[in-house]
Amino acid sequence: MKKQGILNSELSALISRLGHTDRIVICDAGLPIPEFVPRIDLAVLPGLPSFFDVLQAVLIEMQVERVIYAEEWQRVNPQAVRRLEAELPGAERDIVSHEMFKQLTREARAVIRTGECTPYANVILQAGVIF
């Protein structure tokens, strides 16, 4: 049995397989997920697990060089965006329209669905390198 870190086997395997510039999505419960992109569905109940619970777990194991989120999120929930940026110091950021964000999810290695029910609580994380 794994002693620490992410226990979900699909999520742990996904992160271990990422290479430089690969992207994953962490999303709220309502984001449309393209049929051909692998989905890791962690949602149990509304709010469970939260977006930030999943983000923090992923960041324990994933090196992130770039973060992408929708400008709409910044407008409707600037406090959450400030928290996101605090969790990712030093990462470059791209802010795009929500429609463009949905298009970018089509290129992700996987989408991780949370139980979050806050509008626009979605992020694309681009893998960096540790050397």
MDTraj code that builds the backbone (N, CA, C; nanometers):
import mdtraj as md
import numpy as np

residues = "MET LYS LYS GLN GLY ILE LEU ASN SER GLU LEU SER ALA LEU ILE SER ARG LEU GLY HIS THR ASP ARG ILE VAL ILE CYS ASP ALA GLY LEU PRO ILE PRO GLU PHE VAL PRO ARG ILE ASP LEU ALA VAL LEU PRO GLY LEU PRO SER PHE PHE ASP VAL LEU GLN ALA VAL LEU ILE GLU MET GLN VAL GLU ARG VAL ILE TYR ALA GLU GLU TRP GLN ARG VAL ASN PRO GLN ALA VAL ARG ARG LEU GLU ALA GLU LEU PRO GLY ALA GLU ARG ASP ILE VAL SER HIS GLU MET PHE LYS GLN LEU THR ARG GLU ALA ARG ALA VAL ILE ARG THR GLY GLU CYS THR PRO TYR ALA ASN VAL ILE LEU GLN ALA GLY VAL ILE PHE".split()
xyz = np.array([
    [0.0840, -0.1177, 0.0000],
    [0.0000, 0.0000, 0.0000],
    [0.0885, 0.1240, 0.0000],
    [0.0468, 0.2240, -0.0770],
    [0.1199, 0.3499, -0.0835],
    [0.1168, 0.4181, 0.0523],
    [0.2292, 0.4711, 0.0945],
    [0.2425, 0.5266, 0.2282],
    [0.2022, 0.6738, 0.2366],
    [0.2240, 0.7496, 0.1299],
    [0.1911, 0.8914, 0.1333],
    [0.1599, 0.9394, -0.0075],
    [0.1143, 1.0630, -0.0178],
    [0.0813, 1.1195, -0.1478],
    [-0.0577, 1.0772, -0.1916],
    [-0.0836, 1.0886, -0.3188],
    [-0.2156, 1.0602, -0.3752],
    [-0.2430, 0.9110, -0.3720],
    [-0.3548, 0.8729, -0.3129],
    [-0.3934, 0.7319, -0.3040],
    [-0.4770, 0.6859, -0.4232],
    [-0.5476, 0.7765, -0.4886],
    [-0.6283, 0.7386, -0.6045],
    [-0.5352, 0.6880, -0.7140],
    [-0.5518, 0.5632, -0.7525],
    [-0.4561, 0.5004, -0.8445],
    [-0.4558, 0.5658, -0.9826],
    [-0.5715, 0.6043, -1.0334],
    [-0.5769, 0.6691, -1.1650],
    [-0.5045, 0.8034, -1.1631],
    [-0.5288, 0.8805, -1.0599],
    [-0.4672, 1.0123, -1.0483],
    [-0.3166, 1.0012, -1.0273],
    [-0.2749, 0.9108, -0.9433],
    [-0.1325, 0.8892, -0.9189],
    [-0.0617, 0.8453, -1.0469],
    [-0.1222, 0.7546, -1.1216],
    [-0.0627, 0.7069, -1.2469],
    [-0.0549, 0.8188, -1.3497],
    [-0.1591, 0.8992, -1.3585],
    [-0.1597, 1.0113, -1.4524],
    [-0.0411, 1.1039, -1.4263],
    [-0.0237, 1.1445, -1.3039],
    [0.0839, 1.2383, -1.2710],
    [0.2199, 1.1765, -1.2977],
    [0.2360, 1.0492, -1.2665],
    [0.3661, 0.9853, -1.2878],
    [0.4012, 0.9718, -1.4353],
    [0.3016, 0.9766, -1.5216],
    [0.3250, 0.9627, -1.6658],
    [0.3433, 1.0961, -1.7379],
    [0.3251, 1.2070, -1.6699],
    [0.3343, 1.3368, -1.7356],
    [0.4772, 1.3688, -1.7756],
    [0.4904, 1.4288, -1.8925],
    [0.6177, 1.4814, -1.9385],
    [0.6084, 1.6329, -1.9489],
    [0.7220, 1.6938, -1.9760],
    [0.7287, 1.8391, -1.9859],
    [0.6279, 1.8916, -2.0887],
    [0.5497, 1.9877, -2.0493],
    [0.4445, 2.0582, -2.1252],
    [0.3130, 1.9801, -2.1377],
    [0.3057, 1.8577, -2.0870],
    [0.1763, 1.7892, -2.0839],
    [0.0819, 1.8688, -1.9942],
    [-0.0465, 1.8610, -2.0250],
    [-0.1457, 1.9376, -1.9495],
    [-0.2537, 1.8479, -1.8920],
    [-0.2980, 1.8857, -1.7704],
    [-0.4146, 1.8222, -1.7103],
    [-0.5115, 1.9324, -1.6682],
    [-0.6360, 1.8949, -1.6518],
    [-0.7402, 1.9882, -1.6104],
    [-0.7949, 1.9427, -1.4760],
    [-0.8126, 2.0377, -1.3853],
    [-0.8904, 2.0143, -1.2630],
    [-1.0129, 2.1016, -1.2776],
    [-1.1316, 2.0410, -1.2681],
    [-1.2520, 2.1173, -1.2984],
    [-1.3608, 2.1011, -1.1933],
    [-1.4569, 2.1933, -1.2026],
    [-1.5751, 2.1862, -1.1175],
    [-1.6688, 2.0767, -1.1697],
    [-1.7775, 2.0579, -1.1017],
    [-1.8696, 1.9492, -1.1365],
    [-1.9445, 1.9725, -1.2668],
    [-1.9436, 2.0955, -1.3183],
    [-2.0244, 2.1253, -1.4354],
    [-1.9520, 2.1429, -1.5666],
    [-1.8199, 2.1452, -1.5678],
    [-1.7483, 2.1682, -1.6926],
    [-1.7739, 2.0536, -1.7903],
    [-1.8103, 2.0854, -1.9156],
    [-1.8262, 1.9770, -2.0139],
    [-1.6893, 1.9159, -2.0450],
    [-1.6837, 1.7851, -2.0425],
    [-1.5584, 1.7131, -2.0663],
    [-1.5696, 1.6416, -2.1998],
    [-1.4765, 1.6689, -2.2920],
    [-1.4824, 1.6006, -2.4217],
    [-1.4809, 1.4484, -2.4041],
    [-1.5602, 1.3808, -2.4826],
    [-1.5737, 1.2346, -2.4722],
    [-1.4414, 1.1609, -2.4890],
    [-1.3516, 1.2129, -2.5707],
    [-1.2270, 1.1429, -2.6011],
    [-1.1132, 1.1738, -2.5035],
    [-1.1350, 1.2651, -2.4097],
    [-1.0323, 1.2952, -2.3101],
    [-1.0585, 1.2104, -2.1862],
    [-0.9597, 1.1382, -2.1369],
    [-0.9823, 1.0570, -2.0170],
    [-1.0318, 1.1420, -1.8999],
    [-1.1271, 1.0859, -1.8261],
    [-1.1878, 1.1540, -1.7120],
    [-1.1559, 1.0764, -1.5852],
    [-1.1079, 1.1490, -1.4843],
    [-1.0926, 1.0923, -1.3514],
    [-1.1963, 1.1629, -1.2664],
    [-1.3035, 1.0941, -1.2373],
    [-1.4176, 1.1551, -1.1698],
    [-1.4077, 1.1305, -1.0200],
    [-1.3734, 1.2372, -0.9475],
    [-1.3603, 1.2283, -0.8025],
    [-1.4845, 1.2799, -0.7309],
    [-1.5795, 1.3388, -0.8049],
    [-1.6979, 1.4002, -0.7441],
    [-1.7800, 1.2962, -0.6692],
    [-1.8157, 1.3282, -0.5452],
    [-1.8966, 1.2400, -0.4612],
    [-2.0312, 1.3060, -0.4311],
    [-2.0237, 1.4283, -0.3813],
    [-2.1401, 1.5104, -0.3489],
    [-2.1073, 1.6533, -0.3888],
    [-2.2077, 1.7407, -0.4021],
    [-2.1751, 1.8807, -0.4280],
    [-2.0774, 1.9333, -0.3227],
    [-1.9650, 1.9830, -0.3704],
    [-1.8620, 2.0357, -0.2816],
    [-1.7605, 1.9343, -0.2322],
    [-1.7799, 1.8089, -0.2622],
    [-1.6929, 1.7029, -0.2108],
    [-1.6379, 1.6166, -0.3235],
    [-1.5068, 1.6142, -0.3441],
    [-1.4078, 1.7013, -0.2843],
    [-1.4116, 1.8390, -0.3490],
    [-1.3555, 1.9356, -0.2788],
    [-1.3522, 2.0708, -0.3325],
    [-1.2411, 2.0838, -0.4372],
    [-1.2527, 2.1863, -0.5174],
    [-1.1498, 2.2173, -0.6170],
    [-1.0132, 2.2309, -0.5492],
    [-1.0076, 2.3091, -0.4413],
    [-0.8780, 2.3347, -0.3777],
    [-0.8226, 2.2125, -0.3052],
    [-0.9083, 2.1242, -0.2538],
    [-0.8583, 1.9991, -0.1951],
    [-0.7834, 1.9178, -0.3005],
    [-0.8424, 1.9075, -0.4179],
    [-0.7802, 1.8287, -0.5250],
    [-0.6556, 1.8987, -0.5766],
    [-0.6637, 2.0298, -0.5958],
    [-0.5463, 2.1037, -0.6422],
    [-0.4286, 2.0850, -0.5477],
    [-0.4507, 2.0984, -0.4195],
    [-0.3413, 2.0839, -0.3228],
    [-0.2817, 1.9442, -0.3279],
    [-0.3640, 1.8423, -0.3419],
    [-0.3124, 1.7058, -0.3514],
    [-0.2276, 1.6879, -0.4773],
    [-0.2753, 1.7393, -0.5891],
    [-0.2011, 1.7279, -0.7151],
    [-0.0670, 1.8004, -0.7048],
    [-0.0680, 1.9176, -0.6429],
    [0.0554, 1.9966, -0.6354],
    [0.1623, 1.9339, -0.5465],
    [0.1247, 1.8406, -0.4617],
    [0.2250, 1.7673, -0.3826],
    [0.3138, 1.6848, -0.4747],
    [0.2559, 1.6361, -0.5846],
    [0.3277, 1.5432, -0.6711],
    [0.3625, 1.5972, -0.8088],
    [0.3015, 1.7080, -0.8506],
    [0.3210, 1.7575, -0.9871],
    [0.3983, 1.8878, -0.9889],
    [0.4995, 1.8939, -1.0753],
    [0.5720, 2.0185, -1.1010],
    [0.4943, 2.0962, -1.2072],
    [0.4550, 2.2182, -1.1769],
    [0.3729, 2.2992, -1.2674],
    [0.4521, 2.4215, -1.3110],
    [0.4579, 2.4437, -1.4434],
    [0.5261, 2.5622, -1.4944],
    [0.4296, 2.6677, -1.5457],
    [0.3072, 2.6277, -1.5793],
    [0.2094, 2.7212, -1.6344],
    [0.0707, 2.6831, -1.5866],
    [-0.0107, 2.7842, -1.5619],
    [-0.1484, 2.7642, -1.5201],
    [-0.2376, 2.8461, -1.6139],
    [-0.3491, 2.7871, -1.6533],
    [-0.4430, 2.8540, -1.7436],
    [-0.5812, 2.8502, -1.6790],
    [-0.6459, 2.9655, -1.6761],
    [-0.7826, 2.9711, -1.6237],
    [-0.8609, 3.0779, -1.6989],
    [-0.9925, 3.0774, -1.6772],
    [-1.0825, 3.1667, -1.7507],
    [-1.0920, 3.3039, -1.6859],
    [-1.0952, 3.4054, -1.7695],
    [-1.1102, 3.5423, -1.7206],
    [-1.2407, 3.5594, -1.6430],
    [-1.3413, 3.4814, -1.6763],
    [-1.4687, 3.4893, -1.6053],
    [-1.4529, 3.4521, -1.4580],
    [-1.3652, 3.3574, -1.4292],
    [-1.3408, 3.3179, -1.2902],
    [-1.2808, 3.4340, -1.2124],
    [-1.1890, 3.5022, -1.2760],
    [-1.1255, 3.6174, -1.2126],
    [-1.2297, 3.7259, -1.1822],
    [-1.3264, 3.7413, -1.2701],
    [-1.4283, 3.8436, -1.2526],
    [-1.5298, 3.8071, -1.1448],
    [-1.5759, 3.6806, -1.1416],
    [-1.6820, 3.6423, -1.0471],
    [-1.6304, 3.5980, -0.9113],
    [-1.5030, 3.5553, -0.9046],
    [-1.4502, 3.5079, -0.7774],
    [-1.3009, 3.5411, -0.7641],
    [-1.2686, 3.6713, -0.7548],
    [-1.1271, 3.7090, -0.7482],
    [-1.0539, 3.6514, -0.6270],
    [-1.1251, 3.6272, -0.5188],
    [-1.0622, 3.5689, -0.4001],
    [-1.0105, 3.4280, -0.4304],
    [-1.0880, 3.3491, -0.5027],
    [-1.0445, 3.2140, -0.5393],
    [-0.9245, 3.2194, -0.6331],
    [-0.9240, 3.3139, -0.7253],
    [-0.8111, 3.3267, -0.8177],
    [-0.6853, 3.3677, -0.7419],
    [-0.6978, 3.4568, -0.6448],
    [-0.5815, 3.4928, -0.5623],
    [-0.5283, 3.3699, -0.4881],
    [-0.6191, 3.2869, -0.4382],
    [-0.5765, 3.1641, -0.3694],
    [-0.5054, 3.0704, -0.4667],
    [-0.5615, 3.0557, -0.5869],
    [-0.4983, 2.9724, -0.6887],
    [-0.3564, 3.0204, -0.7164],
    [-0.3401, 3.1492, -0.7371],
    [-0.2083, 3.2035, -0.7676],
    [-0.1124, 3.1885, -0.6497],
    [-0.1637, 3.1968, -0.5272],
    [-0.0800, 3.1754, -0.4094],
    [-0.0324, 3.0306, -0.4008],
    [-0.1140, 2.9373, -0.4478],
    [-0.0767, 2.7951, -0.4469],
    [0.0297, 2.7645, -0.5515],
    [0.0449, 2.8536, -0.6510],
    [0.1348, 2.8282, -0.7631],
    [0.2340, 2.9425, -0.7830],
    [0.3112, 2.9765, -0.6815],
    [0.4060, 3.0869, -0.6976],
    [0.5105, 3.0518, -0.8033],
    [0.5401, 3.1469, -0.8874],
    [0.6419, 3.1240, -0.9892],
    [0.5909, 3.0624, -1.1176],
    [0.4701, 3.0099, -1.1183],
    [0.4155, 2.9519, -1.2412],
    [0.3685, 3.0640, -1.3331],
    [0.3955, 3.0497, -1.4607],
    [0.3422, 3.1447, -1.5581],
    [0.1914, 3.1260, -1.5630],
    [0.1204, 3.2300, -1.6032],
    [-0.0241, 3.2168, -1.6113],
    [-0.0759, 3.2731, -1.7411],
    [-0.1772, 3.2053, -1.7937],
    [-0.2497, 3.2510, -1.9119],
    [-0.3959, 3.2628, -1.8710],
    [-0.4544, 3.3749, -1.9039],
    [-0.5949, 3.3981, -1.8737],
    [-0.6679, 3.4075, -2.0076],
    [-0.7659, 3.3204, -2.0256],
    [-0.8365, 3.3091, -2.1532],
    [-0.9868, 3.3175, -2.1284],
    [-1.0636, 3.3301, -2.2348],
    [-1.2092, 3.3267, -2.2200],
    [-1.2522, 3.1849, -2.1806],
    [-1.3695, 3.1756, -2.1200],
    [-1.4199, 3.0436, -2.0810],
    [-1.4388, 2.9548, -2.2042],
    [-1.4821, 3.0138, -2.3153],
    [-1.4975, 2.9352, -2.4387],
    [-1.3629, 2.8814, -2.4868],
    [-1.2592, 2.9639, -2.4810],
    [-1.1257, 2.9175, -2.5201],
    [-1.0769, 2.8107, -2.4220],
    [-1.1055, 2.8285, -2.2929],
    [-1.0670, 2.7296, -2.1928],
    [-1.1261, 2.5933, -2.2297],
    [-1.2543, 2.5914, -2.2625],
    [-1.3187, 2.4644, -2.2983],
    [-1.2529, 2.4017, -2.4207],
    [-1.2108, 2.4832, -2.5164],
    [-1.1410, 2.4301, -2.6334],
    [-1.0060, 2.3686, -2.5937],
    [-0.9361, 2.4356, -2.5027],
    [-0.8044, 2.3860, -2.4593],
    [-0.8141, 2.2526, -2.3847],
    [-0.9288, 2.2255, -2.3213],
    [-0.9426, 2.0975, -2.2507],
    [-0.9336, 1.9793, -2.3459],
    [-0.9597, 2.0034, -2.4725],
    [-0.9546, 1.8964, -2.5730],
    [-0.8128, 1.8417, -2.5912],
    [-0.7119, 1.9200, -2.5507],
    [-0.5719, 1.8805, -2.5668],
    [-0.5109, 1.8219, -2.4395],
    [-0.5911, 1.8127, -2.3348],
    [-0.5391, 1.7657, -2.2058],
    [-0.5150, 1.6157, -2.2059],
    [-0.4194, 1.5728, -2.1243],
    [-0.3968, 1.4293, -2.1046],
    [-0.5124, 1.3664, -2.0294],
    [-0.5758, 1.4456, -1.9387],
    [-0.6921, 1.3976, -1.8634],
    [-0.7603, 1.5168, -1.7968],
    [-0.8869, 1.4953, -1.7614],
    [-0.9633, 1.5929, -1.6850],
    [-1.0000, 1.5285, -1.5518],
    [-0.9717, 1.6004, -1.4442],
    [-1.0026, 1.5540, -1.3091],
    [-1.1249, 1.6321, -1.2622],
    [-1.2370, 1.5644, -1.2455],
    [-1.3622, 1.6286, -1.2066],
    [-1.3774, 1.6245, -1.0551],
    [-1.3996, 1.7419, -0.9964],
    [-1.4218, 1.7516, -0.8523],
    [-1.5708, 1.7690, -0.8251],
    [-1.6070, 1.7790, -0.6996],
    [-1.7449, 1.8065, -0.6627],
    [-1.7735, 1.9550, -0.6484],
    [-1.6767, 2.0378, -0.6862],
    [-1.6891, 2.1832, -0.6724],
    [-1.8108, 2.2353, -0.7488],
    [-1.8872, 2.3211, -0.6837],
    [-2.0057, 2.3803, -0.7468],
    [-1.9963, 2.5324, -0.7507],
    [-1.8764, 2.5842, -0.7645],
    [-1.8523, 2.7271, -0.7791],
    [-1.8267, 2.7561, -0.9263],
    [-1.8956, 2.8543, -0.9846],
    [-1.8782, 2.8819, -1.1275],
    [-1.7330, 2.9111, -1.1659],
    [-1.6914, 2.8518, -1.2756],
    [-1.5607, 2.8733, -1.3387],
    [-1.4421, 2.8225, -1.2576],
    [-1.4635, 2.7384, -1.1584],
    [-1.3533, 2.6850, -1.0778],
    [-1.2860, 2.5721, -1.1557],
    [-1.2087, 2.6138, -1.2548],
    [-1.1433, 2.5211, -1.3465],
    [-1.0028, 2.5725, -1.3756],
    [-0.9093, 2.4810, -1.3895],
    [-0.7722, 2.5209, -1.4199],
    [-0.7053, 2.4156, -1.5065],
    [-0.6205, 2.4622, -1.5942],
    [-0.5332, 2.3734, -1.6708],
    [-0.3934, 2.3908, -1.6136],
    [-0.3318, 2.2796, -1.5775],
    [-0.1948, 2.2809, -1.5241],
    [-0.1018, 2.2221, -1.6302],
    [0.0025, 2.2934, -1.6606],
    [0.1022, 2.2453, -1.7566],
    [0.2248, 2.1990, -1.6792],
    [0.2659, 2.0780, -1.7080],
    [0.3781, 2.0176, -1.6358],
    [0.5103, 2.0852, -1.6694],
    [0.5880, 2.1063, -1.5654],
    [0.7239, 2.1564, -1.5794],
    [0.8214, 2.0427, -1.5563],
    [0.9458, 2.0791, -1.5379],
    [1.0490, 1.9802, -1.5060],
    [1.1149, 2.0183, -1.3740],
    [1.1718, 1.9208, -1.3088],
    [1.2321, 1.9462, -1.1777],
    [1.3820, 1.9697, -1.1866],
    [1.4355, 1.9734, -1.3058],
    [1.5788, 1.9995, -1.3224],
    [1.6010, 2.1139, -1.4173],
])
top = md.Topology()
chain = top.add_chain()
for i, resn in enumerate(residues, 1):
    res = top.add_residue(resn, chain, resSeq=i)
    for name in ("N", "CA", "C"):
        top.add_atom(name, md.element.get_by_symbol(name[0]), res)
traj = md.Trajectory(xyz[None], top)
